[in-house]
Amino acid sequence: MQTKRWWQSVAVWGGVLSIATALGLAGITFDPASGDFSGNIYTLWGSITAFSGGVMAIVGRLRAVTRIGK
């Protein structure tokens, strides 16, 4: 089986984009000085799941030992 560097994997880049999108769309703000929290819990949940999916894609790709068949 041929090998390639991690940055050459489309799956890794897809995971990176998913994580970046999740972080950018979170829209949650917290002011530690006043304790104020603002944002939408549904937006937060969507961002958490997108972030988790991105991490799972990257980790799964880097740990893979077998190829996917046709």
VOKOL-730627 format. One line per field, with one value per atom (N, C-alpha, C, CB): atom name; residue in one letter; y negated, x negated, z negated; residue number from 1. Coordinates in Angstrom, 3 decimals. Glycine has a CB too. Example, Ala and Ser with C-alpha at 12.3 -4.5 7.8 and 13.67 -1.06 7.14 Angstrom:
# residues 2
atome c(N:CA:C:CB:N:CA:C:CB)
residu c(A:A:A:A:S:S:S:S)
y c(5.690:4.500:3.300:4.473:2.250:1.060:-0.030:0.598)
x c(-13.190:-12.300:-13.200:-11.308:-12.850:-13.670:-12.900:-14.084)
z c(-7.800:-7.800:-7.800:-9.046:-7.080:-7.140:-7.870:-5.725)
num c(1:1:1:1:2:2:2:2)
# end
This chain:
# residues 70
atome c(N:CA:C:CB:N:CA:C:CB:N:CA:C:CB:N:CA:C:CB:N:CA:C:CB:N:CA:C:CB:N:CA:C:CB:N:CA:C:CB:N:CA:C:CB:N:CA:C:CB:N:CA:C:CB:N:CA:C:CB:N:CA:C:CB:N:CA:C:CB:N:CA:C:CB:N:CA:C:CB:N:CA:C:CB:N:CA:C:CB:N:CA:C:CB:N:CA:C:CB:N:CA:C:CB:N:CA:C:CB:N:CA:C:CB:N:CA:C:CB:N:CA:C:CB:N:CA:C:CB:N:CA:C:CB:N:CA:C:CB:N:CA:C:CB:N:CA:C:CB:N:CA:C:CB:N:CA:C:CB:N:CA:C:CB:N:CA:C:CB:N:CA:C:CB:N:CA:C:CB:N:CA:C:CB:N:CA:C:CB:N:CA:C:CB:N:CA:C:CB:N:CA:C:CB:N:CA:C:CB:N:CA:C:CB:N:CA:C:CB:N:CA:C:CB:N:CA:C:CB:N:CA:C:CB:N:CA:C:CB:N:CA:C:CB:N:CA:C:CB:N:CA:C:CB:N:CA:C:CB:N:CA:C:CB:N:CA:C:CB:N:CA:C:CB:N:CA:C:CB:N:CA:C:CB:N:CA:C:CB:N:CA:C:CB:N:CA:C:CB:N:CA:C:CB:N:CA:C:CB:N:CA:C:CB:N:CA:C:CB:N:CA:C:CB:N:CA:C:CB:N:CA:C:CB:N:CA:C:CB:N:CA:C:CB:N:CA:C:CB)
residu c(M:M:M:M:Q:Q:Q:Q:T:T:T:T:K:K:K:K:R:R:R:R:W:W:W:W:W:W:W:W:Q:Q:Q:Q:S:S:S:S:V:V:V:V:A:A:A:A:V:V:V:V:W:W:W:W:G:G:G:G:G:G:G:G:V:V:V:V:L:L:L:L:S:S:S:S:I:I:I:I:A:A:A:A:T:T:T:T:A:A:A:A:L:L:L:L:G:G:G:G:L:L:L:L:A:A:A:A:G:G:G:G:I:I:I:I:T:T:T:T:F:F:F:F:D:D:D:D:P:P:P:P:A:A:A:A:S:S:S:S:G:G:G:G:D:D:D:D:F:F:F:F:S:S:S:S:G:G:G:G:N:N:N:N:I:I:I:I:Y:Y:Y:Y:T:T:T:T:L:L:L:L:W:W:W:W:G:G:G:G:S:S:S:S:I:I:I:I:T:T:T:T:A:A:A:A:F:F:F:F:S:S:S:S:G:G:G:G:G:G:G:G:V:V:V:V:M:M:M:M:A:A:A:A:I:I:I:I:V:V:V:V:G:G:G:G:R:R:R:R:L:L:L:L:R:R:R:R:A:A:A:A:V:V:V:V:T:T:T:T:R:R:R:R:I:I:I:I:G:G:G:G:K:K:K:K)
y c(1.186:0.000:-1.245:-0.001:-2.169:-3.411:-4.281:-4.160:-5.075:-6.000:-7.433:-5.763:-8.322:-9.746:-10.520:-10.207:-11.731:-12.595:-12.974:-13.871:-13.326:-13.644:-14.791:-13.981:-15.769:-16.956:-16.697:-18.084:-15.512:-15.146:-14.416:-14.272:-14.196:-13.459:-14.399:-12.714:-14.074:-14.861:-14.746:-14.390:-13.565:-13.373:-14.288:-11.907:-14.427:-15.310:-16.751:-15.191:-17.195:-18.575:-18.802:-18.914:-17.793:-17.900:-18.059:-16.678:-17.321:-17.456:-18.818:-16.376:-19.312:-20.641:-21.717:-20.950:-21.622:-22.603:-22.501:-22.410:-21.296:-21.107:-21.756:-19.613:-21.562:-22.162:-23.678:-21.646:-24.200:-25.652:-26.260:-26.004:-25.593:-26.075:-26.048:-25.240:-24.974:-24.851:-25.961:-23.485:-26.267:-27.323:-28.698:-27.310:-28.905:-30.202:-30.442:-30.329:-29.380:-29.530:-29.394:-28.522:-29.147:-28.911:-30.074:-28.686:-31.297:-32.469:-32.574:-32.458:-31.949:-31.959:-32.902:-30.519:-33.775:-34.684:-34.531:-36.154:-34.651:-34.572:-35.640:-33.153:-36.467:-37.513:-37.046:-38.890:-36.644:-36.134:-37.180:-35.598:-38.445:-39.497:-39.630:-40.840:-39.592:-39.769:-38.458:-40.710:-37.400:-36.114:-36.036:-35.837:-37.034:-37.046:-36.024:-38.448:-35.297:-34.302:-34.689:-32.847:-34.726:-35.012:-34.078:-36.488:-33.659:-32.780:-31.847:-31.988:-31.056:-30.130:-28.710:-30.259:-28.000:-26.659:-25.710:-26.106:-25.923:-25.065:-25.312:-25.301:-26.544:-26.868:-26.238:-28.397:-26.316:-25.714:-24.209:-26.018:-23.544:-22.104:-21.735:-21.586:-22.481:-22.222:-22.380:-23.144:-23.374:-23.597:-22.491:-24.946:-22.023:-20.941:-19.667:-20.686:-19.355:-18.138:-18.264:-17.833:-19.437:-19.634:-19.524:-21.006:-20.098:-20.034:-18.582:-20.897:-17.863:-16.459:-15.614:-15.891:-15.856:-15.119:-15.377:-15.484:-16.617:-16.951:-16.259:-18.443:-16.247:-15.569:-14.068:-15.826:-13.493:-12.060:-11.729:-11.604:-12.588:-12.352:-12.369:-13.406:-13.330:-13.439:-12.268:-14.764:-11.988:-10.897:-9.562:-10.848:-9.357:-8.116:-7.931:-8.073:-9.000:-8.912:-8.645:-10.209:-9.288:-9.115:-7.742:-10.207:-7.141:-5.820:-4.677:-5.722:-4.962:-3.918:-3.029:-4.543:-1.735:-0.787:-0.005:0.186:-0.059:0.641:-0.336:1.775:0.013:-0.819:-0.493:-0.622:-1.427:-1.203:-0.553:-2.527:0.526:1.247:0.527:2.647:1.006:0.391:0.868:0.686)
x c(-0.845:0.000:-0.887:0.959:-0.575:-1.331:-0.964:-1.067:-1.921:-1.665:-1.763:-2.658:-1.145:-1.228:-1.270:-0.027:-1.712:-1.791:-0.381:-2.636:-0.215:1.112:1.761:1.017:0.969:1.534:1.958:0.533:1.671:2.098:3.448:1.038:4.004:5.261:6.464:5.305:7.354:8.576:9.449:9.362:9.466:10.252:9.768:10.184:8.476:7.940:8.342:6.401:8.236:8.613:10.110:8.207:10.915:12.350:12.636:13.080:11.924:12.070:11.622:11.290:10.531:10.039:11.072:8.682:11.642:12.655:13.906:13.028:14.274:15.424:15.181:15.727:13.995:13.649:13.627:12.285:13.011:12.939:14.329:12.102:15.201:16.573:17.311:17.323:17.141:17.801:17.364:17.503:16.089:15.599:16.095:14.070:16.160:16.599:18.083:16.230:18.880:20.331:20.891:20.980:20.061:20.560:21.414:19.395:20.967:21.762:22.067:23.035:21.289:21.512:20.496:21.398:20.974:20.070:20.261:20.314:19.187:19.205:18.273:18.789:18.790:17.984:17.627:18.747:16.367:15.995:16.096:14.600:15.936:15.995:17.400:15.548:18.411:19.790:20.547:20.537:20.028:20.721:21.848:21.263:21.939:23.002:22.723:23.152:23.768:23.715:24.755:23.959:24.347:25.325:25.094:25.240:26.154:26.069:27.254:24.766:27.315:28.400:27.900:28.970:28.552:28.098:28.153:28.942:29.088:29.174:28.001:30.499:27.586:26.407:25.170:26.233:25.099:23.969:23.940:24.050:25.080:25.137:24.692:26.554:25.120:24.696:23.199:25.416:22.642:21.200:20.423:20.836:20.942:20.279:20.270:20.982:21.396:21.442:20.560:22.889:20.522:19.646:18.182:19.911:17.837:16.472:16.090:16.325:16.987:16.722:16.554:17.854:17.401:17.289:15.967:18.430:15.518:14.225:13.070:14.007:13.116:12.062:12.085:12.234:13.282:13.394:12.855:14.855:13.121:12.629:11.104:13.194:10.513:9.049:8.411:8.610:8.894:8.322:8.515:8.972:9.702:9.967:9.064:11.395:8.840:7.973:6.532:8.053:6.056:4.668:4.428:4.269:5.446:5.311:5.615:6.207:6.103:6.521:5.346:7.145:5.619:4.567:4.972:4.258:6.239:6.678:7.326:7.657:7.292:7.902:9.383:7.197:10.155:11.563:11.683:12.377:12.473:12.637:13.579:13.144:13.609:14.487:15.891:13.994)
z c(0.000:0.000:0.000:-1.226:0.882:0.938:-0.256:2.263:-0.678:-1.778:-1.274:-2.943:-2.017:-1.697:-2.999:-0.809:-2.916:-4.097:-4.540:-3.801:-5.819:-6.359:-5.618:-7.833:-5.191:-4.544:-3.105:-4.576:-2.584:-1.236:-1.239:-0.574:-2.418:-2.549:-2.426:-3.894:-1.512:-1.343:-2.598:-0.086:-3.223:-4.440:-5.571:-4.885:-5.692:-6.735:-6.461:-6.819:-5.224:-4.900:-5.082:-3.462:-4.771:-5.018:-6.500:-4.472:-7.325:-8.766:-9.271:-9.463:-8.724:-9.116:-8.763:-8.420:-7.575:-7.175:-8.047:-5.702:-8.415:-9.295:-10.655:-9.467:-11.195:-12.489:-12.385:-12.983:-11.321:-11.149:-11.026:-9.917:-10.292:-10.140:-11.464:-9.109:-12.203:-13.503:-14.450:-14.125:-14.446:-15.333:-14.892:-15.377:-13.593:-13.083:-13.232:-11.653:-13.202:-13.269:-14.675:-12.384:-15.658:-17.018:-17.499:-17.986:-17.279:-17.643:-19.121:-16.890:-19.934:-21.377:-22.010:-21.982:-22.855:-23.557:-25.062:-23.123:-25.761:-27.219:-27.761:-27.723:-28.652:-29.276:-30.681:-29.307:-30.908:-32.216:-33.331:-32.160:-32.983:-34.004:-34.588:-33.411:-33.719:-34.194:-34.291:-33.280:-33.671:-33.674:-32.664:-35.035:-31.775:-30.772:-29.679:-30.162:-29.324:-28.254:-27.226:-28.793:-25.979:-24.931:-23.761:-24.475:-23.168:-22.015:-21.989:-22.028:-20.954:-20.749:-21.021:-19.319:-21.919:-22.277:-21.084:-23.420:-20.164:-18.981:-18.037:-18.246:-17.934:-17.140:-17.768:-17.016:-19.084:-19.794:-19.557:-21.306:-19.658:-19.452:-18.036:-19.714:-17.046:-15.676:-15.511:-14.723:-16.170:-16.084:-16.781:-16.688:-17.893:-18.626:-17.785:-19.984:-17.165:-16.348:-15.101:-15.936:-14.473:-13.308:-13.713:-12.651:-14.850:-15.361:-15.646:-16.638:-16.313:-16.649:-15.394:-17.512:-14.403:-13.146:-12.445:-12.227:-12.489:-11.885:-12.578:-11.914:-13.908:-14.672:-14.381:-16.196:-14.345:-14.060:-12.669:-14.179:-11.680:-10.320:-10.281:-9.355:-10.943:-10.943:-11.680:-11.583:-12.869:-13.665:-12.943:-15.075:-12.396:-11.682:-10.484:-11.243:-9.757:-8.573:-8.985:-7.739:-10.031:-10.434:-11.057:-11.413:-11.644:-12.258:-11.311:-13.442:-10.129:-9.191:-8.800:-7.938:-8.771:-8.375:-7.129:-9.527:-6.759:-5.554:-4.590:-5.904:-3.331:-2.303:-2.188:-0.945:-1.708:-1.447:-0.084:-1.518:0.014:1.273:2.215:1.014:3.442:4.460:4.322:5.860)
num c(1:1:1:1:2:2:2:2:3:3:3:3:4:4:4:4:5:5:5:5:6:6:6:6:7:7:7:7:8:8:8:8:9:9:9:9:10:10:10:10:11:11:11:11:12:12:12:12:13:13:13:13:14:14:14:14:15:15:15:15:16:16:16:16:17:17:17:17:18:18:18:18:19:19:19:19:20:20:20:20:21:21:21:21:22:22:22:22:23:23:23:23:24:24:24:24:25:25:25:25:26:26:26:26:27:27:27:27:28:28:28:28:29:29:29:29:30:30:30:30:31:31:31:31:32:32:32:32:33:33:33:33:34:34:34:34:35:35:35:35:36:36:36:36:37:37:37:37:38:38:38:38:39:39:39:39:40:40:40:40:41:41:41:41:42:42:42:42:43:43:43:43:44:44:44:44:45:45:45:45:46:46:46:46:47:47:47:47:48:48:48:48:49:49:49:49:50:50:50:50:51:51:51:51:52:52:52:52:53:53:53:53:54:54:54:54:55:55:55:55:56:56:56:56:57:57:57:57:58:58:58:58:59:59:59:59:60:60:60:60:61:61:61:61:62:62:62:62:63:63:63:63:64:64:64:64:65:65:65:65:66:66:66:66:67:67:67:67:68:68:68:68:69:69:69:69:70:70:70:70)
# end
